[in-house]
Amino acid sequence: MDYVIELLEENKKHLERHIRDDKLLHVNMRKATQEMAHINQLKRAIKILKLKTKKA
């Protein structure tokens, strides 16, 4: 389970870097918004998985 959480966190960091480094908010707002929505989904998934591992 920890491996999955690490993969999701790495994916989230990669997307955040991509938005920041490519200046997507200035260049392509639609794509930046889609990727930010994806980041939010990853954050929720990470949070849920961490809660499940703590309960077990």
DOKOLRO-744734 format. One record per residue (C-alpha): x, y, z. Coordinates in steps of 0.1 Angstrom, whole numbers, plus 5000, padded with zeros to 4 digits. Example, Ala and Ser with C-alpha at 12.3 -4.5 7.8 and 13.67 -1.06 7.14 Angstrom:
BEGIN
512349555078 513749895071 
REM end
This chain:
BEGIN
500050005000 502950245008 504350184973 501050294957 500950614979 504550694969 503650654932 500650884935 502751144954 505351134927 502751174900 501251474918 504751634921 505351574885 502151744874 502752034898 506252084883 504952064848 502352334854 504952564871 507952504848 505952534816 504052834829 500752674817 498552914836 499853184813 500152984781 497252734781 494752794808 492452504798 495152244800 496452394833 492952374848 492552004837 495851914852 495052104884 491851904886 493851584882 496151694910 493151744933 491951394925 495451254933 495451444966 492051294976 493250944967 496450984987 494551115017 492050825015 494750565012 496750705041 493650695063 493050335053 496550235062 496350405096 493150225104 494549875095 
REM end
